[in-house]
């Protein structure tokens, strides 16, 4: 179902980063999705669980100023006429503000305006921020048979402009509403550059960085009241009882320096040396550092 993807903007565009693709199936083009014939309204709980730990992601893991954490979750139940974000496409100014600076109000206004003017958004929902890399936050949402798609974003903090999210996950399956689904696939593919904090060339896929669970709630006689839009921090707890998988981090060293002068007595073989330094120290049983100094025989310089 769906696809939470971590993505980041370059220039004016947000490009799919595929660091945290929280989805078993990527969001599909929605121009001709099947008609939902289920009963008009359905309520769901949505639970976001962060799994961004130092054991799973040791490279450049942020410990302070600020430490690893997640922003508020912002989302909407909508029709195929609306797109919160889409892989490889330009994004709105509101989403750009949210991804780059964590400012949520412009994005909230855009979603609400889409509901008022275009009738493409049925409702907006949010969940509090998670103040650490591992924790949980939740909210409730209401979907309509004409607005059965759900999209959301959660910003990775700290980061230049990365986020995870779901794009147009359909909660309706023909004539019925889905009862429960868990979205939890994470892949690593791009950008494949050593400077990337989530670049682990030895791994075919990264450990899960987050997961999302949607559970349909039983209808009650009282009317549905959307949850208050709380963009602050609170109501979170660490919920995973299983230990985080350890991701091996290999040692990284610099290039060799130039060879030094040849040292030794005239008329006899001398020795010269060069050095390099450690860029990234190994962790979690990653490959150890190679030698940092090397010597080679030479003929002494300036002999007369």
CORSUL-V209827 format. One record per pair of residues at least 6 apart in sequence whose ideal C-beta (glycine too) atoms are under 6 Angstrom apart, sorted by the first residue. I is the first residue (numbers start at 1). J is the second residue. If there is no record, write none. Layout:
<<I;J> <I;J>>
This chain:
<<1;24> <1;25> <1;169> <1;181> <1;183> <2;23> <2;166> <2;169> <2;183> <3;21> <3;23> <3;26> <3;27> <3;167> <4;22> <4;23> <4;164> <4;165> <4;166> <4;183> <4;212> <5;16> <5;21> <6;17> <6;19> <6;20> <6;162> <6;163> <6;164> <7;14> <7;16> <7;17> <8;17> <8;161> <8;162> <9;96> <9;99> <9;161> <13;90> <14;91> <16;87> <17;162> <18;187> <18;189> <18;190> <19;198> <20;164> <20;186> <20;209> <20;210> <21;185> <21;186> <21;187> <22;164> <22;183> <22;210> <22;212> <23;183> <24;185> <27;167> <27;168> <30;80> <30;168> <33;80> <36;145> <36;148> <36;172> <37;175> <38;145> <38;172> <38;175> <38;176> <38;177> <40;145> <41;144> <42;143> <42;177> <43;142> <43;217> <43;224> <44;141> <44;214> <44;216> <45;140> <45;215> <45;217> <46;139> <46;141> <46;214> <47;138> <47;213> <48;73> <48;137> <48;212> <49;136> <49;211> <50;70> <50;130> <50;133> <50;134> <50;135> <50;210> <51;208> <51;209> <51;210> <52;68> <52;133> <52;209> <53;133> <53;134> <53;244> <54;61> <55;244> <55;246> <56;207> <56;244> <56;245> <56;247> <58;249> <58;283> <58;284> <59;197> <59;249> <60;197> <62;68> <62;158> <66;158> <68;133> <69;131> <69;132> <69;157> <70;130> <70;154> <71;102> <71;129> <71;154> <71;155> <71;157> <72;126> <72;129> <72;231> <73;127> <73;152> <73;154> <74;104> <74;126> <74;153> <75;125> <75;151> <75;152> <76;111> <76;121> <76;124> <77;122> <77;123> <77;141> <77;143> <77;147> <77;150> <78;120> <78;121> <78;147> <78;149> <79;120> <79;146> <79;147> <81;120> <82;114> <82;120> <82;121> <84;151> <85;91> <85;95> <86;167> <92;110> <94;106> <94;107> <94;110> <95;107> <97;103> <97;106> <98;104> <98;107> <99;161> <99;163> <100;161> <102;155> <104;231> <111;121> <111;124> <114;120> <114;121> <115;121> <122;144> <122;147> <123;142> <123;226> <125;139> <125;141> <126;229> <127;137> <127;138> <127;139> <128;137> <128;230> <128;233> <128;234> <128;235> <129;233> <130;137> <130;236> <131;233> <134;238> <135;236> <135;238> <136;236> <136;237> <136;239> <137;236> <139;227> <140;227> <142;224> <143;171> <148;170> <148;171> <148;172> <149;168> <149;170> <150;169> <150;171> <151;166> <151;167> <151;168> <152;165> <152;166> <153;163> <153;165> <154;164> <155;163> <156;162> <164;210> <171;177> <171;178> <177;216> <179;216> <180;215> <181;214> <182;213> <183;212> <184;208> <184;211> <186;206> <186;208> <186;209> <187;205> <188;206> <200;247> <207;245> <207;247> <246;284> <248;284> <248;285> <248;286> <249;282> <249;283> <249;284> <249;286> <250;282> <250;286> <250;287> <251;282> <251;287> <251;288> <251;289> <252;279> <252;280> <253;276> <253;278> <254;276> <254;277> <254;279> <256;274> <256;276> <257;274> <257;275> <259;272> <259;274> <260;272> <260;273> <261;301> <262;270> <262;272> <262;298> <262;300> <262;301> <263;270> <264;270> <264;300> <266;300> <266;303> <269;297> <270;298> <270;300> <271;295> <272;296> <272;298> <273;295> <274;294> <275;292> <275;293> <276;292> <278;289> <282;288>>
